[in-house]
Every structure is written in C-alpha cells, then in structure tokens.
Amino acid sequence: MQNLITQYNSVPETAVKNWFLAGKTNDFPEDGGACIKHGSKQIAVFNFTRRSKWYACQNLCPHKLEMVLSRGMIGEEENIPKVACPLHKKTFSLEDGHNLNGDELEIAVYPVKIEAGNVYIGFSD
C-alpha cells in the first residue's frame, strides 16, 4: 500500500501544469464533498460554502488506507478549514494537508479554481 500513498503529492498553485475539469459547481454538495478521479488518483473535492471556498485533497485517508475523505465532515479548527475522516476521525487541514491531531500522517492538497460554473483542480502532471 506504500505505492498508493506515494502517488499523492501536494501541488502548490505555482506548480500547476494543467487544470482538470472536475465538473460543474452544482455537481458538488454545499458544505460537503464528492470524489472525482484523475488518472489513477481519487481526489476529494469540497464545496465549503460557509467559507465561500473550494478545496481538494487526496481521497485516501493515510491512517487506515481507506478511500473515504470525500465523505468526511468538514469544519474549522482555530480558523483552519479541515476534513475529518468518517471512519477514524483523524482531522487534516484542507489548506496544507497537515494532521491537526498531531500525528505525522498528512494528506496531499490541490488548488481549485472556479470559472463559468466549472470546477477545476490543478495538477503538476
């Protein structure tokens, strides 16, 4: 399963080489997430309407290697947007992927842009 984890690397907006059309804005639930596929990667996309922001991260929870983060609960901790794994309750920053529980496990995050009602995720490959 290590191979599965290493395929996910955060992408800063400055490193984006292509913007992948993930869907229409109305394809994603308000204040919730959905999963899209890009190549061999599953990506969780969150429409965080309470913050008027969009976020994307790997769908793989690194704790137990389950593809579940898109079904996680989103919220805030000390003004940091976060997602909680629905199975294990580990929480991760949607801004930089660090683990808010103090564990070493982190998640990859990706830039999101909205144009003309479309949701785009930035990738470096």
C-alpha positions in Angstrom: 0.0 0.0 0.0 3.0 2.3 0.3 2.8 2.8 -3.5 -0.8 4.1 -3.1 0.3 6.7 -0.6 3.3 7.9 -2.6 1.2 8.7 -5.7 -0.3 11.7 -3.8 1.8 14.8 -3.5 0.5 18.3 -2.7 0.6 20.7 -5.6 1.1 24.4 -4.9 -0.7 26.7 -7.4 2.6 27.9 -8.8 3.4 24.3 -9.9 0.1 23.6 -11.8 0.8 22.4 -15.3 -2.8 21.5 -16.1 -6.2 22.3 -14.8 -8.5 19.3 -14.8 -12.2 19.9 -15.3 -13.8 18.1 -12.2 -17.4 19.0 -13.0 -20.0 21.7 -12.6 -20.3 23.6 -9.3 -23.8 22.2 -8.9 -22.3 18.6 -9.1 -20.9 19.1 -5.6 -23.0 19.3 -2.4 -22.9 22.5 -0.4 -20.8 22.2 2.7 -19.8 18.7 1.7 -17.6 16.7 -0.6 -17.5 14.4 -3.6 -14.9 12.2 -5.2 -13.5 12.6 -8.7 -10.9 10.5 -10.5 -7.8 11.9 -12.2 -5.7 9.2 -13.8 -5.1 6.7 -11.1 -5.8 9.2 -8.3 -9.0 9.6 -6.3 -9.5 13.3 -5.3 -11.9 14.6 -2.7 -13.4 18.0 -3.7 -15.2 20.1 -1.1 -17.6 23.0 -1.6 -17.1 24.7 1.7 -20.0 27.2 1.3 -19.8 28.5 4.9 -16.3 29.9 4.0 -17.1 30.6 0.3 -14.1 28.4 -0.7 -13.4 25.2 -2.5 -10.8 22.7 -1.5 -9.4 19.5 -3.0 -7.3 16.7 -1.4 -6.4 13.1 -1.8 -9.4 10.9 -1.1 -7.2 8.3 0.6 -7.1 8.5 4.4 -3.5 7.7 5.3 -4.4 6.3 8.7 -6.0 3.1 7.5 -5.6 3.5 3.7 -9.3 3.8 3.0 -10.7 6.0 0.1 -13.2 7.9 2.3 -12.1 11.5 2.8 -14.7 12.9 0.3 -17.4 11.6 2.7 -15.8 13.2 5.7 -17.2 16.1 7.7 -15.8 19.5 7.0 -15.4 22.2 9.6 -12.9 24.6 11.2 -10.3 24.3 14.0 -8.7 27.6 15.1 -9.9 29.1 11.8 -8.2 26.3 9.8 -10.6 24.6 7.3 -10.4 20.8 8.0 -11.8 17.5 7.0 -12.4 14.6 9.4 -12.1 11.0 8.2 -15.6 9.5 8.6 -14.1 6.2 9.8 -11.3 7.2 12.1 -12.0 10.8 13.0 -8.4 11.9 12.1 -8.5 15.6 11.0 -6.5 17.2 8.3 -6.0 20.8 7.2 -7.6 21.5 3.8 -5.1 24.3 3.2 -1.8 22.5 3.6 -2.7 18.8 4.4 -1.1 18.7 7.9 -2.6 16.4 10.5 -4.5 18.5 13.1 -4.3 15.6 15.6 -0.6 16.0 15.9 0.2 12.7 14.1 2.8 12.5 11.4 0.4 11.4 8.7 -0.5 14.1 6.2 -2.6 14.4 3.1 -1.9 15.9 -0.3 -3.9 19.1 -1.2 -4.5 20.6 -4.7 -5.5 24.1 -5.8 -9.1 24.6 -7.0 -10.4 27.3 -9.3 -14.0 28.1 -10.4 -14.7 29.5 -13.8 -18.0 29.9 -15.5 -19.7 27.4 -13.2 -17.0 24.8 -13.7 -14.7 23.3 -11.0 -11.1 22.8 -12.0 -8.4 21.0 -9.9 -4.7 21.9 -10.5 -2.2 19.1 -11.1 1.5 19.1 -11.8 1.4 16.1 -14.2 
